Amino acid sequence: MNKNTTAVIFSLIVIFVIGGVVFAVRQTAVESKTLEPFAQCIEESGAKFYGAFWCPHCNQQKALFGRAHRALPYVECSTPDGNNQTEICATENIESYPTWKFTDGTTSNGVTSLAVLAEKTGCVIPVEGEETPVDTNNLEAQTTEIEATSVATPQEVEVSLTEEPQIEGFTPELE
């Protein structure tokens, strides 16, 4: 490969990486803003989310909310050294993380979906770009099937980066 081709490929890779990072950051900010009222409603419902800072499943649960996880009714169950359980979690008989406790007396262990949280708390899941929240009682009727787009396989695409590009019949016009 010549130096120009290498430079172009490297530049494209850098552009895609930077674009991906910018997209991810903006998407997280939008999702967080959208889910903030939902997280606040869960907190207002009286539900509690028990977890530990070192728990990967608790971090997955928080990640479903993006930055809006800060509004969740989270109760830290681990002591700062990570070796013991706090008194409030021992009193509540929390045996695994994450554990959700709802005002109807039921619990949910493990990462709990937004739909289940909406159902158990009576909160509605906001949808990005819509003014009205989703009716969680009728989620099946609101789903839409999307047709898959075919993708070319490596066998169907033949690219040579070692040959110089040749454009036949091209004559540059000079002014």
N, C-alpha and C positions, 0 to 999 in steps of 0.2 A: 504494500500500500504506500502511496506517496504521502508526503507530509500534509498536503492540502486535504486529501480525503480523510486522513486521521484527525486533522483539526476540525473538519466539518462534523464528523461523527462524534467527537468529544463534545463539541459545542451543542449538538442536538441532545446528547445525553444530559448535559448540565441544564439545558433549558427544560427538558422534561422533568428532571428531579426538582428543580425550583418550582415549576408549575404545579407539580404534585403536592409539594409542601404547602404552597399558598392555598391550593384548593382544599386540602385537609384542614388547615387552620380556619379558613372561612366557613367550611361546612360545619365544623365543630361549634363555631361561634353561633351560626344560624340555628343548629339543633339545640344548643344550650338555651338560646333565647326562646325558642319555641317550647321547650320542655320545662322552663322555669315555672310557669303557672301550674303545670301538672304536678311537679315536685312539691310546690307549696300546698296544693290541694291535698296531696297525700299526707303531708305534715299536719294540716288542719283536720284531717279525718280522724286523727288519733292513732294511726298505725305507727309502729316502731320497726326500725331496721337495725338489728343487732349484728355487729361484725367485729373484725379485728384488723388492725393496720397491716399485718403481715399476711393476711388471707387473700390468695389470688382470686377466689370466687367473689369475695366482697369487692375487690377492685373491678372485676367484670361487671358486677351489679352497678357500681357507681359509673362505670364507663357507658352504660346504656343511657345515662342522663347527661353525659358530657360535663360541662362546668356547672350545670344545674344541679348536680349531685349535692352541692353545698346546701341546698334548700331541703334536702331529705331529712326525715326524722331519725338521723343516724345516732346509734348509741355504741360507743367504743367499749368493747368487752375485754380487751387485753391491757394488762399493766404495761407501762413503758418498756420494761425489759423483755416483754413478750413471753414470759414464763408462767404467768398466772392470769386468772380471770378477775375482773372487777366485781365488787360486791353486788352492784345492781344486776349484773348478768347472772351471777350465781343465784340471787334471790328469784330472778325470773326463770330459772331453770333452763338457761340457754346452753344447749349441748353441742350445737354445730353452727358454723358460720357459712354464709349469711343466714339469719333467721328473721323472718318478718312475723310480727304479731299484729293482728287486726282487732278492731273493737268488737267484732262479733264472737271473739274468743278463739278463732281459728289461727293457725300458723302456717307458714310456708318456709320450707328449708331449701337452701340452694339458691342459685340465681333465678329470680322470679321475673317472668316476662312483663312488659308494660301492660299488655292486655289483662293479665291476671291481677296486677296491681290496680288497674282501673276498675275491674269487676269487684274486687274486694273492698275498695275504698269509696266507690261511687264517683270517682273523678273521671273526667274525660281526657283522652289523649289528643292534644292539639296536633294538627297536621300543617306542615310548613306550606305557606302560600295560601292557606284558606283562612277565612275570617271566622268560620264556625268550627268548633271542635268535632271530632269523630264521635258518633253514637256507638259506644262499645257494645251495646246490646244487639247491634245489627251489622257486625263486622263482616260476616260472610257475604251479605248482600252488596257490600261496598267494594269487594275485591274485584280486580279486573285481570284477565289473563293477558299476558304479553307474549307475542310470537317471538321465538328465538331467531336471531340473525346468524347466518352461517359464517364461519371463519375459515379462511384458507389455511390448509395444512402446510407444513414445511415442504412436502413433496410437490404441492401445487404451485409453489412460488420458487422461481429460480432467479437468484441475484448473484451477480459476480462483482465483487469489490476490487478485484485485481485488474480488470480491464478498464481502459479509458473509455468513457462514454462516447458513443458515436451517434451523431445525428445526421442522417442522410438527407440530402436535399436542402440543407439549411445554408443560406448565404446571408451573412449580416449586412444590413444596409448601413452605409456610411454617409453621413451628412456633411 
